[in-house]
Amino acid sequence: MNLSIPIQIRPQPTDATCGPACLSAVYQYWNVPVDQLPSVDPMPGLPGGGTLAVHLALDALQRDLDAAITTFNLQLFDPTWFHHQGEPYFGEFLCERLELQMRRKRFDSEADQVRLTLSTEAYVRFLQLGGRLRMRPLEEVLITRPLSRRIPILCGLSATYLYNEARERSVQPLCPIDDLSPSSVPDDVGGYPVGHFVVLYGFDAASGEVEIADPMHENPFSDSHHYRASFSTLAAALLLGIVTYDANLLTIAPRDIRS
């Protein structure tokens, strides 16, 4: 079985715009008119900026598209909450648990307060707008099922692991209004793991490889924006995305083609 759908992706203009670049590629695939990169809510106050999958999903929901997130982020979601997935009250139940967690951890020194607060607020809004959230075992079927229905998959993962490159340290731009200068530099001892978004658009069952569209214009795998990686490599990078509040798969499609 060889699944592949046509995805065209443009280079991300800055270090922190991989999410909007991937979202724009998916919109182009679905013929959603977008003149430029979608303006999604950033993560203010975080070193290097960036976007969470839920912010991309919110943009899609506001365009009357269907959005579903499969999460592996145990920093934000407790696995026991998903014992209730499939129940009609599940969305309301999740909102209650997320808000209770935020209140309980508000003064917890071990919690990343910025990510916790912004993520909670965004996911509550996502659920209220009809977005679907689930937690499933990470198996090949999570990739092949949407692709068999011709639905591309946005993937939030660890670029540090995927690229097998040094961790990165945030730096201030030389010019405050220069958005194109690097927001981070490699630093193997002083750096931290970096998150990233790519689009999964194909799977080769014979080789066990996933086809990836990557907005990073200087990726280590290919001279182009398209390359392949083994499912095991992708799975490890996906799960390690938990460090940066990523670790998720996001499908966006017209409402009559739900994943």
KOLVODO-531023 format. One line per field, with one value per residue (C-alpha): x, y, z. Coordinates in steps of 0.1 Angstrom, whole numbers, plus 5000, padded with zeros to 4 digits. Example, Ala and Ser with C-alpha at 12.3 -4.5 7.8 and 13.67 -1.06 7.14 Angstrom:
2
c1	c(5123/5137)
c2	c(4955/4989)
c3	c(5078/5071)
//
This chain:
259
c1	c(5000/5014/4995/5004/4986/4999/5011/5029/5046/5064/5095/5087/5098/5111/5122/5089/5065/5066/5031/5014/5035/5022/4986/4989/4999/4969/4946/4961/4954/4917/4915/4908/4917/4946/4967/4995/5004/4974/4976/4973/4977/5013/5027/5036/5063/5080/5117/5117/5080/5062/5027/5008/4987/4956/4962/4963/4931/4913/4921/4906/4875/4869/4869/4841/4865/4866/4896/4907/4938/4953/4975/5003/5010/5009/5021/4987/4964/4959/4954/4925/4905/4903/4885/4855/4863/4834/4808/4785/4797/4834/4841/4825/4843/4877/4871/4863/4894/4917/4904/4906/4942/4951/4938/4955/4989/4988/5014/5033/5069/5074/5047/5055/5030/5030/5025/5000/4978/4979/4974/4945/4927/4932/4920/4889/4881/4889/4865/4838/4840/4834/4870/4876/4904/4915/4943/4952/4980/5007/5004/5007/4969/4969/4988/4973/4936/4935/4958/4935/4908/4931/4935/4969/4982/4999/5024/5039/5072/5107/5129/5160/5154/5141/5171/5195/5210/5222/5197/5192/5195/5173/5189/5177/5176/5202/5174/5141/5120/5139/5116/5138/5169/5174/5156/5179/5214/5228/5242/5248/5254/5234/5205/5171/5150/5131/5096/5086/5056/5056/5029/5026/5013/5022/5031/5049/5039/5067/5095/5076/5085/5064/5064/5070/5066/5088/5087/5122/5142/5175/5165/5192/5174/5168/5176/5138/5109/5099/5116/5110/5116/5109/5078/5099/5119/5088/5071/5101/5102/5065/5065/5095/5075/5060/5090/5079/5041/5038/5034/5003/4987/4962/4938/4919/4893/4859/4832/4818/4852/4858/4888)
c2	c(5000/5033/5065/5099/5132/5163/5189/5221/5240/5273/5282/5296/5333/5332/5307/5309/5306/5269/5265/5291/5279/5243/5256/5276/5245/5226/5255/5255/5218/5223/5254/5277/5312/5326/5355/5352/5332/5328/5352/5329/5338/5336/5324/5358/5358/5326/5326/5324/5328/5300/5286/5256/5232/5244/5279/5265/5245/5276/5294/5265/5264/5301/5294/5268/5238/5206/5203/5173/5169/5137/5146/5128/5158/5146/5179/5193/5163/5135/5101/5092/5121/5103/5073/5095/5102/5093/5103/5133/5152/5148/5183/5199/5175/5183/5221/5216/5195/5219/5249/5231/5221/5257/5269/5241/5246/5284/5288/5255/5263/5231/5242/5263/5290/5307/5276/5262/5293/5300/5264/5259/5291/5280/5244/5255/5278/5250/5226/5253/5259/5222/5211/5174/5162/5126/5105/5072/5047/5059/5034/5036/5037/5072/5082/5059/5064/5101/5098/5070/5096/5121/5143/5157/5157/5186/5172/5190/5174/5178/5193/5187/5149/5148/5166/5151/5186/5206/5221/5259/5290/5321/5353/5388/5402/5429/5452/5451/5454/5427/5397/5378/5375/5341/5339/5311/5297/5261/5255/5219/5228/5260/5252/5236/5213/5231/5223/5223/5217/5196/5182/5144/5137/5101/5066/5037/5005/4985/5006/5019/5055/5086/5114/5148/5183/5206/5244/5247/5257/5243/5209/5182/5156/5171/5200/5204/5207/5171/5140/5107/5094/5061/5058/5049/5081/5102/5086/5093/5129/5133/5119/5140/5171/5169/5189/5219/5214/5199/5161/5161/5153/5178/5171/5199/5193/5205/5195/5169/5150/5146/5125)
c3	c(5000/4989/4999/4987/4981/4964/4989/4979/5007/5008/5028/5063/5063/5099/5124/5143/5114/5106/5119/5097/5067/5072/5077/5045/5026/5039/5030/4995/4992/5001/4979/5008/4996/5016/5001/5026/5057/5080/5109/5139/5175/5185/5218/5234/5260/5249/5238/5200/5197/5179/5176/5190/5170/5188/5175/5139/5146/5159/5127/5107/5129/5123/5086/5091/5086/5107/5130/5150/5172/5184/5214/5233/5255/5291/5303/5296/5294/5318/5302/5325/5310/5277/5293/5285/5248/5226/5253/5244/5274/5267/5254/5284/5307/5292/5296/5332/5339/5320/5339/5372/5364/5356/5389/5408/5392/5391/5418/5411/5405/5384/5359/5328/5336/5303/5282/5307/5307/5270/5260/5284/5272/5235/5240/5259/5230/5205/5223/5226/5188/5181/5177/5184/5207/5213/5226/5208/5207/5183/5155/5117/5114/5128/5096/5071/5080/5072/5042/5027/5028/5011/5043/5050/5086/5104/5129/5159/5168/5181/5153/5175/5174/5138/5124/5149/5154/5184/5208/5204/5225/5220/5209/5206/5170/5162/5151/5172/5140/5121/5120/5095/5117/5135/5168/5180/5175/5180/5214/5225/5262/5267/5243/5247/5224/5196/5183/5147/5124/5092/5070/5065/5030/5022/5035/5019/5036/5019/5033/5064/5055/5059/5032/5048/5036/5056/5054/5068/5037/5050/5064/5067/5046/5012/4989/4986/5011/5006/5020/5037/5072/5088/5109/5140/5136/5131/5160/5183/5172/5176/5212/5222/5211/5246/5258/5238/5243/5208/5204/5183/5150/5135/5106/5089/5063/5050/5073/5049/5049/5086/5096)
//
